[in-house]
Amino acid sequence: MSIRILLADDHGIIREGLRALLAKQNGMEVVAEADNGRSAVQLAKKLHPTVAVIDVSMPDLNGFEATRQIVASVPGVKVLALSMHSDKRYVSEMLKAGASGYLLKDCAFEEVSHAIAAVLRGEVYLSPRIVGVVIADYLNQSAGQETTPDAALSAREREVLQLIAEGRTTKQIAVSLNVSPKTIETHRHQIMEKLDMHSVAELTKYAIRQGLTSLDE
């Protein structure tokens, strides 16, 4: 049985390069591609891939939330994070979301196939450069270091926060999430209250700092 792979990255050239590499590997098949997190979740639910290679920074729904939703809705799937970010915030949040591995985008293409094989064996695969980051984060948590403020936000609130930061209107967010505008306004109020922020500009800056969205989307 072939390893069915879903590629999710908002940069077409990255997807094209990965698809070309994986096509050369025996027993691996790219079954779908997505250019944003929400499409990745929908495709994963529909196609049930063996492995989902997920970019951390994507529009509409970031890699953190996409990973949480995919792991929760697709039994047995392995998620391999792919990112340009080696910061501990990105690494730890993807692992907490359920990713089985974390690759840096500047790694050799061959490392991707090695990582896929590793996570399918039940191992956690980390690019060598970020192993130290994960260990340091673990030690800090063991020492009782405070959690980040957004830990108080629910998954839906983080999802709404990303869309607000990306400039979506209340109506657009409501349509995207299939809820009423009033519900989105309630979420917005709760987010501001929990984070003690009082403007969209503050929320946008916070979302960028936390890696929920980025300036280049």
Residue pairs with C-beta under 8 A, 6 or more apart in sequence:
2 27
2 28
2 29
3 27
3 28
3 29
3 50
3 51
3 116
3 120
4 29
4 31
4 47
4 48
4 49
4 50
4 51
5 22
5 28
5 29
5 30
5 31
5 49
5 50
5 51
5 52
5 53
5 116
6 30
6 31
6 32
6 33
6 34
6 40
6 43
6 44
6 47
6 49
6 51
6 52
6 53
7 15
7 18
7 19
7 30
7 32
7 33
7 34
7 53
8 33
8 34
8 35
8 36
8 37
8 39
8 40
8 52
8 53
8 54
8 55
8 58
8 63
8 66
9 15
9 18
9 35
9 53
9 55
9 58
9 82
10 35
10 36
10 55
10 57
10 58
10 59
10 217
11 55
12 35
14 55
14 82
14 105
15 33
15 35
17 109
18 30
18 53
18 109
18 112
19 30
19 33
21 109
21 110
21 112
21 113
22 28
22 29
22 30
22 112
22 113
23 30
25 113
28 113
28 116
31 47
31 49
32 43
32 47
32 49
34 40
34 42
34 43
35 58
36 58
36 59
36 60
36 61
37 54
37 58
37 59
37 60
37 61
37 62
37 63
37 65
37 66
38 60
38 61
38 66
38 176
39 60
40 52
40 54
40 58
40 61
40 66
40 70
41 61
41 66
41 69
41 70
41 73
43 49
44 52
44 70
44 73
44 74
44 77
45 70
45 73
45 74
48 74
48 77
49 74
49 77
50 76
50 77
50 78
50 120
51 77
51 78
51 79
51 80
51 116
51 119
51 120
52 67
52 70
52 74
52 77
52 78
52 79
52 80
53 79
53 80
53 82
53 112
53 116
54 63
54 66
54 67
54 70
54 79
54 80
54 81
54 82
54 99
55 63
55 81
55 82
55 83
56 62
56 63
56 64
56 81
56 82
56 83
56 85
56 90
56 94
56 211
57 63
57 83
57 84
57 85
57 211
57 213
57 214
57 217
58 66
58 217
59 166
59 213
59 217
60 162
60 163
60 166
60 176
61 69
61 159
61 162
62 162
62 211
62 212
62 213
63 81
63 83
63 94
63 97
64 93
64 94
64 97
64 158
64 211
64 212
65 97
65 155
65 158
65 159
65 162
67 79
67 81
67 94
67 97
67 98
67 99
68 97
68 98
68 155
70 77
70 79
70 98
71 77
71 79
71 97
71 98
72 98
78 100
78 101
78 116
78 119
78 120
79 97
79 98
79 99
79 100
79 101
80 99
80 100
80 101
80 102
80 103
80 112
80 115
80 116
80 119
80 125
81 91
81 94
81 99
81 101
81 102
81 103
82 103
82 105
82 112
83 90
83 94
83 102
83 103
83 104
83 105
84 104
84 105
84 106
85 91
85 211
86 104
86 127
86 129
86 130
86 133
87 133
87 211
88 133
88 134
88 136
88 137
89 148
89 210
89 211
90 211
91 102
91 126
91 130
91 133
91 134
91 137
92 134
92 137
93 211
94 102
95 102
95 124
95 134
100 119
100 123
100 124
100 125
101 115
101 118
101 119
101 124
101 125
101 126
102 125
102 126
102 127
102 130
103 111
103 112
103 115
103 125
103 127
104 127
104 129
104 130
107 127
111 127
114 125
115 125
118 124
118 125
119 125
126 134
148 210
149 194
149 195
150 158
150 161
150 195
150 206
150 210
150 212
152 194
153 161
153 191
153 194
153 195
156 177
156 187
157 187
157 190
157 191
157 194
158 212
159 177
160 173
160 177
160 184
160 187
160 188
160 191
161 191
161 203
161 206
161 207
161 212
162 207
162 212
162 213
163 172
163 173
163 176
163 177
164 173
164 188
164 191
164 200
164 203
164 204
164 207
165 203
165 204
165 206
165 207
165 208
165 212
165 213
166 213
166 217
168 176
170 181
170 184
170 185
170 188
171 181
173 184
174 180
174 181
174 183
174 184
177 184
191 197
191 203
192 198
192 203
195 202
195 203
195 206
197 203
197 206
207 213
208 214
208 215
